[in-house]
Amino acid sequence: MKPTVLQHWKVLLLALGVVWVSGRCAAGGRGPGGAAAVRIDTEEIPYAEFDGYLRGNFGSEVPPAQDAETRSRLFDQFIEECLLLQRAEKEHLSVGDDQVSAYLAGLGGPPTRSSSEKDDPALKEQVRRNLLIQEYKDKVLLKDVRVEPSEVDSYFKDHPEEFQQARVIVLRQILLEDAADAKKTLKDLEADPAQFPILAQRVSLSPDKGQPRPFQEEELPEPVRQAIVDLHPGQVSREVEDGGKFRIFQLVDRREGRSQTLEESRAKIEVMLLQHKAEETLRAALGEMKGGTAIKVHRENLPFPYHGEYGE
C-alpha cells in the first residue's frame, strides 16, 4: 500500500460509521445476566449487553424504548458488531487498557463526555470493543484494499468537472433600508464611483462597511449575479432589493477559475476511492457473515416492538 494511503487509513476507517459504533457482546466475556435478546449461532446474548451498548454510546441520551424504529435500527447494528467481534476473537486480536485510556484521554474520545462519564464501565467497554473491531478491520478485512495509480488517473480523466475551481467575484457593498436613500446614494456613485468606500463607511448598514469580500460566483443570489454580470472593475451596480432592504455593489475584481492538475488532486482522489472500496468491502463481508450465521431475535424479551432486519 502506498504511503499516502497509509497516512489516511485511520481517518477513512473512522468515517465508516455505519458499522463502526461498537457494542457489548459475546467476545471477551459477558455483561450482567438477563433474558436473552438474540441468539447468534449457538451464542445467547442477554439484553443487558445491548443495554450496556446503548449506555456506552449515548450516555444519558439513550433513545427511549417508545422509539421502536430507532431502537430496532440500533439493535441491528448491535448484532452486526457482535458478528465482527466474534470474528475478531477468532483471530486472537486484543485491545489493552492502555489503548482504551489513550482513546478516552483525547485520541478520539467522545468530546461531549464529562470526566465522570468517561469513567463509566459501560463506556470503557464500548471503547475497547470499538477499538477491537477497528483492529479486525484493519488487519483482516481491509488489509488488501488499495488504490492503484491508474485508478486515480482514470477518475481524474472521467470527472474533470470535480476539479474545476469556481470563478471568484470580489465585491464591495452598501446596505440601506430606505429606497429613497438607495436612489440618492446610487446617484452620487454614478457621478463618482471612486467614492464608494467613503460612502460605504458613512451610510452602509452592513458590518463590513464596504470592505472588499470574495464570493464564488455560483453562490451569489441570481438578482446579484444579474446586477453585476456586465460590470468592469470599479463600476457600480443598480440597487438590488433584498428582503425590504437595498444593496448597491461595486465590482472590485473578477478572478477566473482554473482546473486543478492531476498531481494537485491525486491525494484527494486516492482517499475518496479508498473510502469507497473500504465501504464496499465491509458491506460485502457483513453480508457474507449474516448469510452464514443463524440469527434469532427474541422479540418477547425486548422492551420495544422490534421492526428490524432479522424477522421470524
N, C-alpha and C positions, 0 to 999 in steps of 0.2 A: 504494500500500500504506500502511496506517495506521502512524503512528509506533510504536504498541505492538507491532505485528507486526515491524517492523524491529528493535526492541530485542532480540527473542528469536530472530531469524533464524539467527544463527551457532550458537546453542545447539541449535536444532532440527536443523540440518544435522549437527552432531556426534553427535546422538542416533541418526541413521540409520545405525548401524554395519554393517548387512548389506551395504551397498555402499560403505563408506567406507574400509576398510583398503586402502591403495594398494600397487600393485605396481611392478615394474621391467619395462616392456615397450617396444614399438616407439617410442613418442613420445619425441622429444628425444634420439635416439642409442641405441646398443646397448651391452649389457654384454659380458662376455667371450664368446669364441666357444664353440661346443659343439654337440652334436646338437640338432636342432630338437625342441621339446616340443609345439608346437601351431602350426598354420597358421591365420591369421585372414585370410580372403580370399586375397591373394597374399603376405602377410607371414609369413615363417617366424620364429618366436620361439624362441631356444635355451633349453635347460633352465637354463643358467647364470643367466638372468634370473629364473626362478621361484626358484632357489636364493637369489639376492640378495633377492627379495621376502620369503622366509622369514626370512633373517637380519635384514633390516631391521625386521621386525615382532616377531620372537621372540628375537632375540639368541642367547644360548647355550641357550635353551629351545625350540629348533626341534622340533616333533613328529617322532618317529623315522619312518624310512621303513617300518618294520613296521606302523605305524598307518595302514593304507591308507585307512580311511574318513575320518579327519581330513585326511590329505594330499589325498585326492580332493576333499573339500569346499573346502579352501583353493585347490586348483588351479582349481576352477570360479570362485571369487571372483577369482582372479588373471586369468582370461580376461575376466570381466565388467569388471574395472578396465582391462584393455588396450583393450577396446571404448570405454570412456569416455575414456581418454587419447587414442585416435585421433581421437575427435570433438573433444576439446579442441584438439588440434593443428590440425585443420581450421579451427577458429575463431580461430587465431593467438593463442591465450592463452599466457601465460608466467608463471613464478614466479622471482623473483630470489634470489640468495644471501642477501640481507639478510632476506628473508622466512623463509627456512629457518633462519637463525641466530636470529631473534627467536622462532620457534616452539620451537627447542631450548633457548633460554635461559630458557624458562618460560611462554611463551604457549601452553600445551597440550602441551609436550614430555613424553614418557613419564617419569613420576615415579620409576620404578624403575631408570632407566638411570644408570650412573656417568658421570663426565666423559669417561673414555677411550672408553666405549661410544658416547657422543654424537658422538665424532669419527669413528666408523666410516663410511666412504664409503657402505656399503650403507644404513645408517640415514638419512644425509643425502639420498640419492637417493630413498628411500622417502618421506621427509617432503616433499621437493619435489613428487613426483608426487601425494602425498595432497593437498597444497595446490592443485595444478593441477586435480585433479578437483573440489575444492571450488569453485574459480573457475568451472569449466564448469557445475556445477550451479547456482550462484548466478546467473550471468549469462545462462545459456541455458535449462536445463531447468526451473528453478523461478522464473524471473523474473516469470511471470504468476500464480503461485499466491498466492491471497489469501483472506481470510475476511471475508465481509460482516457488518455488524452484525445483519442479520436472521437469519443463520445462528446467531449466538451466542444471540439471543433465543429462537429455536426450540429449541435444545439445552437451554437452561435450563428452558424450559417443559416439555419432554418427559422430563427426568431430574431431577425435584425431589429424589429420594432422595440424589443425589450431593452435594447442597448443604445437607444437614441435619447440624448439629453434634451429636455424641453427648452424652448426658447424663453428667455428671461426678459421681462419688461421692468424697467426701473422708473418709478413714478413718484412725483410729489402730489399731495392732495390738500385741498382746502375743504373743510366740512362746515356747512352753515345750516341753520334751522329755518331761516326765513327766505322765501322765494325772491322777495324784492332785494334783500341783501345779496343774494347769489347773483342776480342780474347786474347790480351795481358793481360788485367785485369783478365779475366777468368783463364788464365794460372797461374797467380800469386795467385789467390784464391784457385785453386786446390792444389797448393803447401802448402798453409797455410790459411784455411777458417777463422781462428780467426782474420785475418787481414781485414775482410770485413768492420767493422765500420770505420777503419782508411782509407782504400782506398775509401770508400764512401765519407767521409769528403773531401778527396783530389781531386777526379776526377768526382764524380757524378754531373750531371746537375739538378737532382731533388731537389726541395727546401727542402725536408725532410732530405737530406744528410745522408741517411741510417738509420734514426731513425726507430725503430720497429713500424709497423702500423697494426692494426687488420682489417681483411676483412672477411665478410661472404663468405664461400666457394662458394656458389651458385652464388654470384655476380661477382666472378673473371672471366675474359675472358677465353675461352676454351684453348687457347695456354698457358696461365699462369698456369691453372689447370694441364694441361698435363706436364708442365715443373717441377712442384713441387710435383706431385702425389706420387712419391716414396721416397721423401726426408725425412730424420730424422732431428730433431732439430740440428742446426749447419751446416748442409750440404748446398751446393751451387748448384743452377740450371745451366743449359746451358743458353746461351744467347737467348733471345726471341726478335725477330724483331717486332717492333710496329710503323707503320707509318714512316718508314725510320730511326727510332731510335732503340737503342738496350738496353734491360733491363736484368740485372742479379739479381736473387733473392737468399736470404738466408732464410731458414725456421727457425724461432725463436721458435714457439710453434704451436701446433695443439690442440685446445680445442673442445672436443666432445660436441655436443648439448644435451639438455635434455628436457624431457617433463615437461610442467608446470602442477602443481597439479590442481585439481578442485577448491580448495579454492583460489589459486592464480588467477584463471581465472574467478571466479564467477561474480565479479562486471562487468568485460568487457562483458561477455555473457549476463548478465541481461540488461545492457544498449542497446546492439545490438538488443536483442529480443523485448525490449520495443519500440525501434525506429521502427522496422518492424511492430509491432502491431498498433502503432500510425499512421503510413503511411496508412495501410490498412483501419483503422477506418475512417480516414479523407477522403480517396478516396471513400469509400462506402457512407459516409454522403453526400459528394458533389454530387455523382451520384443520390442519393435519392432526394436531393434538386432540381437538374436540372430536374429530371423526373416529379416532382410535381409542376413545375413552368413554366408558359408561358413566353418564352423569344423571343423577336423580335428585331433583329438588324436593325436599319435604315441605310442601306448601302448608301442611297442617301445623307446622312448628314455627312458621314465620308470623310476626305480629303485623303484617301488612298483606294485602292481596297481591300475589306475585303475578306480574304480566311480562315476564322476561322471555329470553330466547329458549330456555330449556323447559319445554312443556312436558305433558304426561307421556 
